[in-house]
Amino acid sequence: SQTFTCALTGLTPLTDAVVTPSGYICSRKLLLTKLSENGGMDPFDTSRTLDESTLVDLNSTSSSSESAAPPRPPTATSLPSLLTQISTEFDTVLLELYDTRKSLEETRRELSSALYQNDAAVRVVARLVRERDEARGALEEFLAKGAVAPPPAVATNGDGGEEVKRTEKRAAPVEEEEIPSTKKPRSSTSTTNEEDLSKIPQETLTAMTTTWEILSKNRRIIAKKSKRSKEQIDQQDNILKESLAGEEGKKVNLGKSTAKAGVLCVAKIGVSCLLNNSSGGGGDEYVVTGGHDKQAIVYNVTTGQIVATLSGAGGDVIAVSGMVVSDKVMLVGTGSADGVVRLYSVPIKSGGGGDDDDDEVQLLGSEQLGRGGDEGVVLPVSVIVHFSSTVESATIIAGGSNGSVNLFKSTESGLKQITYLKSEDGNEFSSGCIHPDGLIYAAGTTTGKLIIYDLKTQAVAGTLQGHDGNPINCISVSENGYHVATSSSSSSSVESPIHIWDLRKLKLSATITPPSDVGTITSVAFDPMGLYLAYAGVEATKVCVVKDWDRVVGTLSKTKTGTKGKNAQAAPTSGGVVWGGKGLGNDGGEVWVAAGCDGEKPIRFWGVE
């Protein structure tokens, strides 16, 4: 009998051979399978369709010979030929397996993206439904209780309609449980008229949203630059090691020599995105520190000079922040242990330095957290000069230990509180941080919760539980806005883990267990490009790689915190670590790190001459 070779697979002989109109011989079974996959198109001539009825059967074997074994193909008559054929088929199977796995991975990514988008859509729909139901309920209540006394005349701030609506709502005799809590701290500059502190004023929110649009574009650029090849990773790791070389680093004493040793907080002074260029302040870089001496020190890292000494605090300075808002002025916010938030205007002198005359430094205002309540002193866990701040109008965000998010606005008469958001369930805050786009505030609680606030809606976007219920003492958000790093202070163990949260999916994505030579973690910080994470402990500071969290690329020198001998049980739990420089890009770059710790006088710099 005659044998045929399949044009699709190259196998021979065939027991169900057919010929196509284009003149190719194939196995009927395989050809029909191929047609079902490609929609009935001729696999040899994609310009025409192929139907089973057009196939010509070539089987010429008789019924008596169908039971006999088909003869071997000419290429399978020797052992070397068989081995070659088996090897070829094995390679083909491996290639198909690779293609299948690649397709599976792409499908998984598409599914993950679709699920994330679906979850976001469900959240938006749920919020809109809730707002619709609340609006319907308010309307029904208003219609049911239409006979209300007319509201008294009130003074307006240029938007009379909005103020009248608020007054009518207060005059309506609603149920007691529907009335929100009115125990809010009052600004000393408030008038006798009632103010709604549960919302951010529209003017301030518009400025924050405008700034968000600028910052989100920069964040997307940083996210693209964070995608690196293996060669780029190795190159940037080497640059980082060279930049941070030096066992001890550069020591700089910024506090009073007679004060108790300790750096309680450190912050890098940023540059406002509203400036026409990114080199505000003459291109120099600044840090601000706070300590036991009740002062905040502004230090020019570029020139190595102290720019200003900010005094007036009634206790230890435990929170600092700053923003260069023009070529000649920077704004610095501080929070002290007496529960007071202060805002200073610091001039930027030519040459980036300063002198002993601080008369030009102005205290723009101060405000007590938690005034008017029975909570006692409310400590500021974070004080942030918002990115939308300008010389004429500054916005300060302060997190209070009583579980409150406070917004202050600078006025001619001082600081005025414009918003007060109180956490539910009796949460007490222990730390706080602002997202790089300026519309998300992350607060850490004393019970290990990470609460994410959406400042645009003034609502909680999510709550994450971790750290085994221990207080969160530091929070840092990566510059691309994807990762949030939190550290905790545990009295039971010095090996407090670092949690890495995925802000897009609101879940824990990684846990870092610091080596034993680091000690209790006091601070964490991402570098300017979101490629590295520095975590500082009471014994040392280490730098690891983002997404490869266990790979440490740098270990900075151990600090002398006085944790031996008589002070062995009094390990410090505060301090700070910050990054500086332009960051490491694909074309190189430069970075520096500054770290301070309670119990040690100087602040240390690596990568700064």
ROKEPA-390928 format. One record per residue (C-alpha): x, y, z. Coordinates in steps of 0.1 Angstrom, whole numbers, plus 5000, padded with zeros to 4 digits. Layout:
% residues N
XYZ
...
//
This chain:
% residues 609
500050005000
501150364994
502250585023
501850965027
503651225048
501651485067
502451845056
501551985090
503551755113
505951585089
504851245103
504550935081
502750705074
499150835076
496050625081
493650915074
495351105047
493451375028
494451625002
493451995004
492452204973
495752374976
497552044970
498851955005
498451615021
497551605058
496051395085
492251455084
492051465122
494951715126
493651935098
490151955112
491652045146
493652325130
490552455111
488652475144
491452685159
491952935131
488252985121
488152765090
491052925072
493352715050
496552675070
498652675038
496752955020
495353205045
493553395018
490953125014
488552925036
488652545038
485652315044
485651955053
483551875022
486351994999
488851745013
489751444991
490351105009
493550934999
493250615019
493850324994
494350045019
492049745018
490049625048
492349325051
495449535054
493949795079
494749575108
498449535098
501049775114
501950055091
505550045077
508250255093
509150585076
512550595058
513850825085
513150575113
514950275100
518150335120
519050405156
520750745148
517750855128
515450755157
517550945182
517551255160
513851235156
513251195193
515651495200
513751715175
510451625190
511751695225
512952035215
509552105199
507852005231
510152235252
509452535229
505652475231
505952445269
507852785270
505252945248
502452805270
504052925302
504653275287
500953295276
499953185311
501953455328
500553725305
497053595312
497653615349
498853975347
495854065326
493553895351
495254065381
494854405364
491254335355
490454225391
492154545405
490154765382
486954575390
487654615427
488254985423
485055015403
483054825430
484455065456
483455375436
479955235429
479555145466
480555505476
478255655451
475355435462
476055535498
476055905490
472855865470
471155695498
472355955523
471056235500
467756065496
467356015534
468256385540
465756495514
462956275529
463756395564
463656755552
460356705534
458856525564
459856805588
459257105565
457757325592
461057455606
461857795620
463558015594
467358025599
468858325615
470958565593
474558475593
477658645579
479058485547
482558475532
481558545497
479458225493
476258305511
474258015497
476557755512
476557915546
472757935547
472457565539
474757475567
472757685591
469457525581
470957185587
471957275622
468457415629
466657095619
465556885649
467356565638
467956255660
470856275684
472755975668
472756155635
474656455649
478456415644
480756465673
481256835680
484156795705
486756945682
489757165690
488957525682
491457765667
492258075687
491458285656
488058135650
485058365651
481958315671
480158155641
480057775639
482457625614
482357285597
485757135605
484856795591
485556915555
488557075538
487457425524
486957425487
489657685481
492257475499
491157155483
491357305448
494957415455
495857065468
494156905437
496057125413
499357035430
498356665429
498056685391
501656815388
503056565413
501256265398
502856335364
506356345381
505456025400
504655845367
508055955354
509755815384
507755485381
509055445345
512655505356
512455245384
512254975358
515854855355
517754585337
520254355354
523154555342
521654885354
520954735388
524554625392
525754965380
523555165404
524354935433
528055005427
527455385425
525455365458
528255175476
530755435464
528555725474
527955585509
531455465515
533055545549
532555365582
531755665604
530355915579
530456295585
529456395620
527656735625
526656865659
523457085655
521957105690
523057285721
526157145737
524557165771
521356995761
520556625765
522056425737
519656305710
518256365676
514456305679
513456385643
515056455609
513456575577
514656665542
513357005532
511656965498
511257205469
507757315459
506657175425
504957515419
508257685413
509257745377
512457545382
513457255405
516457435419
514657645445
516857785472
519757825447
519957445442
521257385477
519857095498
518657135534
517656925564
515857025596
516356845629
514656855663
515856735697
515756775735
517057135733
513557265724
514857395691
514757305654
517957355634
517957415596
521157295581
522457355546
523957015535
525557165503
527557435521
527857275555
526357575574
523557625599
520957845582
518657905611
517857805647
514057795654
513357845691
510157895711
509057545717
507757455751
509157095750
511156855730
510856905692
509456565680
508256645645
509656865617
509056935581
509957195555
509357325520
511257575498
508457785484
510458055466
514058145457
514258345489
511958175515
511457835530
508657735553
509457505583
506857335605
507557195639
505656995666
506756985702
506056775733
503857055746
501256975719
501857295699
502357315661
504457605649
505157745614
508357955606
509458155576
513158115571
514958335546
517358175521
520458385521
522758435491
525358165491
523057925509
524457995544
523458195574
524858415601
524358455638
521558705633
518258525631
516058835632
514758765597
513358425608
509658485615
507158275635
504158285613
501858125639
501357845664
498357645674
497557395702
496357045692
493356915710
492357235727
488857255742
488656885752
489456665782
492156475764
495056655780
498156725759
497756595723
501256515709
501956585672
503056255657
503756435623
503856785611
503856835573
504157145552
501957055523
503257065487
500557325478
501957585503
503157925490
504658225506
501258395509
499258085520
500657775537
498857455546
500057245575
498856885581
499456755616
498656415630
497556415667
498156135692
494456145700
493755995665
493056315647
494256465613
494456845616
494757095588
495957445595
496057755573
498458045577
496658385580
497758735588
496858675625
498558335627
497657965622
493957885618
492557535620
490357455589
489857085592
489656825620
489256455611
488856225641
489555855638
486755615647
486955315672
489155515696
492355485676
495455665688
498055775663
501755705668
503155825634
502055985602
503256045566
502056215534
501856045500
504156195473
501056325454
499756515485
496256375486
496756065508
497756075544
498855755561
498655725599
500055455622
498355365654
499455235688
497754905680
499654835648
496954965623
497855165592
494955395584
494955545549
493055875545
491856015512
492156395518
490056455486
486956295501
488056345538
487355975543
489255655553
490255465521
491555155539
492755015572
495554755574
496454555605
500054445612
503054435635
501254205660
499454495675
502654695684
502755065678
503955185644
506755435650
507655535614
506055535580
507555605546
505955605511
508055535480
508455815455
506555615429
503655595453
503355215452
504955095484
504555195520
507155085546
506255075583
508254995614
507254915649
508654935684
508154625704
509054605741
509254225739
511854195712
514454425696
513954245662
510954445652
510054365616
509554605588
506254565568
506054655531
502454735520
501154755485
499155075484
497354975451
495954645465
495954755502
497654435514
500954325529
503454245501
506654175521
508154155556
511754245563
513454105594
516454325602
519754165611
520554155648
523354415644
520654685636
518654675668
515254825673
514155005641
513655375646
513155505611
512655395575
512955605543
512855535505
515455705482
514455985458
513855725429
512055465450
514855205442
516255155477
515055155513
517055265542
516155155577
517855285608
518155115641
519655205675
522855025664
523255075627
521655185594
521254945564
520154995528
518254725509
516954695474
513254755466
511454435456
514554235466
514154335502
516554085518
519454205496
521454455516
523754675495
525054905522
525654905560
526455235576
528355255608
527055165642
525855455664
526855505700
523455525717
524455445752
522555125753
525154945774
525754925811
523355125832
521355235802
520954895787
517254895794
516655245780
517155185743
516155495723
513055465702
513255785681
515455945655
515355955618
516955875584
516556075552
517856065516
519156345496
520656405461
518956375427
518755995429
520255725408
518955715372
519855515342
522655765335
524155755370
523456015396
524256095432
522656035466
523456095503
521955965535
521656145569
520755965601
520256065637
519255885668
518155965703
521055935727
523756055702
524456425697
525656455661
523756375630
525756165605
525956215568
527155955542
527856075507
528556435518
531956575518
//
